[in-house]
């Protein structure tokens, strides 16, 4: 197997409940959690509306 050409260095920490905060190597922070129908389905109405991790993946792919 070839050596990796890129290694992502990020830290993800639990803030509260399903709220997570990722810190990238350059110091950029990103908050994510749940929203919309997923939040309702899992009865997480007490949680803040935050983008899902997959929302960031879709946005990065489209960009």
N, CA, C and O atoms as CSV, one atom per row, in Angstrom:
chain,resi,resn,atom,element,x,y,z
A,1,UNK,N,N,0.850,-1.173,0.000
A,1,UNK,CA,C,0.000,0.000,0.000
A,1,UNK,C,C,0.896,1.236,0.000
A,1,UNK,O,O,1.915,1.270,0.690
A,2,UNK,N,N,0.519,2.238,-0.764
A,2,UNK,CA,C,1.283,3.477,-0.862
A,2,UNK,C,C,1.145,4.299,0.422
A,2,UNK,O,O,0.162,4.165,1.152
A,3,UNK,N,N,2.117,5.129,0.684
A,3,UNK,CA,C,2.053,6.033,1.834
A,3,UNK,C,C,0.955,7.073,1.589
A,3,UNK,O,O,0.741,7.490,0.451
A,4,UNK,N,N,0.265,7.490,2.644
A,4,UNK,CA,C,-0.773,8.510,2.460
A,4,UNK,C,C,-0.151,9.832,2.014
A,4,UNK,O,O,0.949,10.180,2.441
A,5,UNK,N,N,-0.852,10.559,1.162
A,5,UNK,CA,C,-0.344,11.855,0.710
A,5,UNK,C,C,-0.894,13.000,1.539
A,5,UNK,O,O,-0.447,14.140,1.408
A,6,UNK,N,N,-1.886,12.694,2.412
A,6,UNK,CA,C,-2.444,13.733,3.276
A,6,UNK,C,C,-2.981,13.087,4.544
A,6,UNK,O,O,-3.628,12.041,4.490
A,7,UNK,N,N,-2.714,13.704,5.669
A,7,UNK,CA,C,-3.260,13.257,6.943
A,7,UNK,C,C,-3.990,14.436,7.574
A,7,UNK,O,O,-3.388,15.475,7.846
A,8,UNK,N,N,-5.282,14.272,7.805
A,8,UNK,CA,C,-6.074,15.335,8.433
A,8,UNK,C,C,-5.799,15.333,9.933
A,8,UNK,O,O,-5.789,14.283,10.576
A,9,UNK,N,N,-5.578,16.513,10.471
A,9,UNK,CA,C,-5.359,16.645,11.908
A,9,UNK,C,C,-6.471,17.519,12.468
A,9,UNK,O,O,-6.455,18.743,12.332
A,10,UNK,N,N,-7.431,16.864,13.097
A,10,UNK,CA,C,-8.580,17.565,13.669
A,10,UNK,C,C,-8.934,16.909,14.990
A,10,UNK,O,O,-8.675,15.724,15.200
A,11,UNK,N,N,-9.523,17.688,15.869
A,11,UNK,CA,C,-9.964,17.176,17.158
A,11,UNK,C,C,-11.476,17.394,17.255
A,11,UNK,O,O,-11.969,18.477,16.941
A,12,UNK,N,N,-12.203,16.372,17.686
A,12,UNK,CA,C,-13.648,16.481,17.863
A,12,UNK,C,C,-13.950,16.251,19.331
A,12,UNK,O,O,-13.516,15.262,19.922
A,13,UNK,N,N,-14.706,17.186,19.917
A,13,UNK,CA,C,-15.059,17.060,21.333
A,13,UNK,C,C,-16.570,17.136,21.506
A,13,UNK,O,O,-17.261,17.812,20.743
A,14,UNK,N,N,-17.069,16.442,22.508
A,14,UNK,CA,C,-18.481,16.486,22.840
A,14,UNK,C,C,-18.726,17.740,23.668
A,14,UNK,O,O,-18.069,17.955,24.687
A,15,UNK,N,N,-19.676,18.571,23.228
A,15,UNK,CA,C,-20.026,19.782,23.969
A,15,UNK,C,C,-21.128,19.449,24.967
A,15,UNK,O,O,-20.991,19.695,26.165
A,16,UNK,N,N,-22.228,18.882,24.453
A,16,UNK,CA,C,-23.361,18.488,25.300
A,16,UNK,C,C,-24.339,17.710,24.443
A,16,UNK,O,O,-24.596,18.106,23.306
A,17,UNK,N,N,-24.886,16.635,24.940
A,17,UNK,CA,C,-25.845,15.849,24.179
A,17,UNK,C,C,-25.245,15.386,22.865
A,17,UNK,O,O,-24.208,14.723,22.846
A,18,UNK,N,N,-25.905,15.739,21.757
A,18,UNK,CA,C,-25.382,15.364,20.433
A,18,UNK,C,C,-24.593,16.509,19.778
A,18,UNK,O,O,-24.181,16.400,18.623
A,19,UNK,N,N,-24.388,17.590,20.511
A,19,UNK,CA,C,-23.625,18.746,20.016
A,19,UNK,C,C,-22.135,18.413,20.084
A,19,UNK,O,O,-21.616,18.074,21.147
A,20,UNK,N,N,-21.449,18.512,18.937
A,20,UNK,CA,C,-20.023,18.247,18.854
A,20,UNK,C,C,-19.317,19.467,18.261
A,20,UNK,O,O,-19.907,20.217,17.483
A,21,UNK,N,N,-18.059,19.656,18.634
A,21,UNK,CA,C,-17.269,20.749,18.090
A,21,UNK,C,C,-15.960,20.174,17.558
A,21,UNK,O,O,-15.219,19.507,18.281
A,22,UNK,N,N,-15.692,20.442,16.292
A,22,UNK,CA,C,-14.450,20.001,15.666
A,22,UNK,C,C,-13.512,21.195,15.563
A,22,UNK,O,O,-13.930,22.299,15.214
A,23,UNK,N,N,-12.254,20.964,15.868
A,23,UNK,CA,C,-11.229,21.992,15.727
A,23,UNK,C,C,-10.208,21.492,14.727
A,23,UNK,O,O,-9.593,20.443,14.919
A,24,UNK,N,N,-10.032,22.253,13.653
A,24,UNK,CA,C,-9.081,21.890,12.609
A,24,UNK,C,C,-7.681,22.355,12.982
A,24,UNK,O,O,-7.502,23.151,13.904
A,25,UNK,N,N,-6.711,21.858,12.266
A,25,UNK,CA,C,-5.309,22.157,12.552
A,25,UNK,C,C,-5.014,23.662,12.546
A,25,UNK,O,O,-4.167,24.127,13.308
A,26,UNK,N,N,-5.706,24.424,11.691
A,26,UNK,CA,C,-5.457,25.869,11.611
A,26,UNK,C,C,-6.214,26.677,12.663
A,26,UNK,O,O,-6.127,27.905,12.683
A,27,UNK,N,N,-6.964,25.988,13.545
A,27,UNK,CA,C,-7.700,26.662,14.607
A,27,UNK,C,C,-9.165,26.923,14.290
A,27,UNK,O,O,-9.903,27.389,15.158
A,28,UNK,N,N,-9.599,26.638,13.080
A,28,UNK,CA,C,-11.002,26.798,12.699
A,28,UNK,C,C,-11.858,25.827,13.500
A,28,UNK,O,O,-11.513,24.653,13.635
A,29,UNK,N,N,-12.982,26.323,14.034
A,29,UNK,CA,C,-13.895,25.435,14.762
A,29,UNK,C,C,-15.206,25.315,14.003
A,29,UNK,O,O,-15.660,26.267,13.368
A,30,UNK,N,N,-15.805,24.138,14.076
A,30,UNK,CA,C,-17.061,23.839,13.405
A,30,UNK,C,C,-17.949,23.094,14.401
A,30,UNK,O,O,-17.529,22.093,14.981
A,31,UNK,N,N,-19.174,23.581,14.598
A,31,UNK,CA,C,-20.133,22.906,15.470
A,31,UNK,C,C,-21.090,22.095,14.625
A,31,UNK,O,O,-21.513,22.544,13.560
A,32,UNK,N,N,-21.438,20.906,15.086
A,32,UNK,CA,C,-22.427,20.100,14.395
A,32,UNK,C,C,-23.238,19.289,15.383
A,32,UNK,O,O,-22.821,19.069,16.520
A,33,UNK,N,N,-24.412,18.844,14.933
A,33,UNK,CA,C,-25.342,18.099,15.774
A,33,UNK,C,C,-26.463,17.525,14.935
A,33,UNK,O,O,-26.215,16.737,14.022
A,34,UNK,N,N,-27.699,17.912,15.234
A,34,UNK,CA,C,-28.869,17.425,14.494
A,34,UNK,C,C,-29.837,18.575,14.233
A,34,UNK,O,O,-29.789,19.609,14.900
A,35,UNK,N,N,-30.719,18.375,13.247
A,35,UNK,CA,C,-31.748,19.369,12.940
A,35,UNK,C,C,-32.900,18.701,12.204
A,35,UNK,O,O,-32.805,17.547,11.786
A,36,UNK,N,N,-33.965,19.430,12.057
A,36,UNK,CA,C,-35.103,19.017,11.233
A,36,UNK,C,C,-35.743,17.700,11.618
A,36,UNK,O,O,-35.876,17.389,12.802
A,37,UNK,N,N,-36.147,16.909,10.598
A,37,UNK,CA,C,-36.874,15.662,10.838
A,37,UNK,C,C,-36.077,14.642,11.660
A,37,UNK,O,O,-36.665,13.846,12.392
A,38,UNK,N,N,-34.780,14.658,11.548
A,38,UNK,CA,C,-33.968,13.717,12.330
A,38,UNK,C,C,-34.092,14.055,13.812
A,38,UNK,O,O,-34.249,13.167,14.649
A,39,UNK,N,N,-34.019,15.327,14.122
A,39,UNK,CA,C,-34.164,15.775,15.508
A,39,UNK,C,C,-35.527,15.395,16.062
A,39,UNK,O,O,-35.635,14.940,17.201
A,40,UNK,N,N,-36.568,15.581,15.259
A,40,UNK,CA,C,-37.929,15.230,15.671
A,40,UNK,C,C,-38.073,13.722,15.844
A,40,UNK,O,O,-38.647,13.263,16.831
A,41,UNK,N,N,-37.557,12.950,14.891
A,41,UNK,CA,C,-37.672,11.493,14.951
A,41,UNK,C,C,-37.067,10.924,16.231
A,41,UNK,O,O,-37.641,10.029,16.851
A,42,UNK,N,N,-35.915,11.441,16.620
A,42,UNK,CA,C,-35.241,10.932,17.809
A,42,UNK,C,C,-35.634,11.675,19.083
A,42,UNK,O,O,-35.026,11.486,20.137
A,43,UNK,N,N,-36.663,12.527,18.972
A,43,UNK,CA,C,-37.193,13.282,20.111
A,43,UNK,C,C,-36.104,14.094,20.812
A,43,UNK,O,O,-35.960,14.057,22.034
A,44,UNK,N,N,-35.350,14.820,20.005
A,44,UNK,CA,C,-34.268,15.653,20.523
A,44,UNK,C,C,-34.636,17.129,20.436
A,44,UNK,O,O,-33.785,17.972,20.151
A,45,UNK,N,N,-35.901,17.436,20.680
A,45,UNK,CA,C,-36.380,18.806,20.537
A,45,UNK,C,C,-35.682,19.781,21.484
A,45,UNK,O,O,-35.683,20.987,21.239
A,46,UNK,N,N,-35.093,19.274,22.549
A,46,UNK,CA,C,-34.383,20.126,23.504
A,46,UNK,C,C,-32.990,20.526,23.012
A,46,UNK,O,O,-32.363,21.414,23.590
A,47,UNK,N,N,-32.505,19.879,21.955
A,47,UNK,CA,C,-31.174,20.163,21.407
A,47,UNK,C,C,-31.239,21.361,20.452
A,47,UNK,O,O,-32.269,21.579,19.814
A,48,UNK,N,N,-30.159,22.135,20.347
A,48,UNK,CA,C,-30.150,23.253,19.382
A,48,UNK,C,C,-30.104,22.728,17.951
A,48,UNK,O,O,-29.596,21.636,17.698
A,49,UNK,N,N,-30.639,23.516,17.015
A,49,UNK,CA,C,-30.567,23.160,15.591
A,49,UNK,C,C,-29.148,23.420,15.096
A,49,UNK,O,O,-28.692,24.563,15.050
A,50,UNK,N,N,-28.463,22.355,14.729
A,50,UNK,CA,C,-27.105,22.452,14.202
A,50,UNK,C,C,-26.990,21.556,12.975
A,50,UNK,O,O,-27.704,20.559,12.872
A,51,UNK,N,N,-26.107,21.894,12.048
A,51,UNK,CA,C,-25.929,21.049,10.860
A,51,UNK,C,C,-25.436,19.657,11.247
A,51,UNK,O,O,-24.694,19.490,12.215
A,52,UNK,N,N,-25.863,18.671,10.474
A,52,UNK,CA,C,-25.353,17.310,10.637
A,52,UNK,C,C,-23.942,17.237,10.047
A,52,UNK,O,O,-23.601,18.042,9.180
A,53,UNK,N,N,-23.124,16.296,10.497
A,53,UNK,CA,C,-21.804,16.149,9.875
A,53,UNK,C,C,-21.911,15.915,8.365
A,53,UNK,O,O,-21.071,16.407,7.611
A,54,UNK,N,N,-22.920,15.181,7.912
A,54,UNK,CA,C,-23.069,14.929,6.484
A,54,UNK,C,C,-23.383,16.215,5.717
A,54,UNK,O,O,-23.079,16.298,4.527
A,55,UNK,N,N,-23.981,17.217,6.361
A,55,UNK,CA,C,-24.232,18.498,5.697
A,55,UNK,C,C,-22.918,19.143,5.252
A,55,UNK,O,O,-22.843,19.728,4.172
A,56,UNK,N,N,-21.879,19.032,6.093
A,56,UNK,CA,C,-20.577,19.590,5.746
A,56,UNK,C,C,-19.932,18.806,4.602
A,56,UNK,O,O,-19.272,19.386,3.740
A,57,UNK,N,N,-20.126,17.489,4.599
A,57,UNK,CA,C,-19.564,16.657,3.527
A,57,UNK,C,C,-20.206,17.014,2.193
A,57,UNK,O,O,-19.513,17.164,1.186
A,58,UNK,N,N,-21.530,17.151,2.183
A,58,UNK,CA,C,-22.239,17.507,0.947
A,58,UNK,C,C,-21.807,18.892,0.484
A,58,UNK,O,O,-21.583,19.097,-0.709
A,59,UNK,N,N,-21.687,19.844,1.401
A,59,UNK,CA,C,-21.283,21.194,1.028
A,59,UNK,C,C,-19.853,21.211,0.465
A,59,UNK,O,O,-19.575,21.924,-0.500
A,60,UNK,N,N,-18.958,20.433,1.063
A,60,UNK,CA,C,-17.578,20.385,0.576
A,60,UNK,C,C,-17.509,19.736,-0.791
A,60,UNK,O,O,-16.723,20.163,-1.637
A,61,UNK,N,N,-18.313,18.715,-1.022
A,61,UNK,CA,C,-18.329,18.030,-2.311
A,61,UNK,C,C,-18.888,18.942,-3.399
A,61,UNK,O,O,-18.389,18.951,-4.524
A,62,UNK,N,N,-19.915,19.700,-3.066
A,62,UNK,CA,C,-20.541,20.594,-4.047
A,62,UNK,C,C,-19.656,21.803,-4.337
A,62,UNK,O,O,-19.741,22.398,-5.412
A,63,UNK,N,N,-18.797,22.167,-3.364
A,63,UNK,CA,C,-17.952,23.353,-3.525
A,63,UNK,C,C,-16.858,23.100,-4.471
A,63,UNK,O,O,-16.046,23.988,-4.729
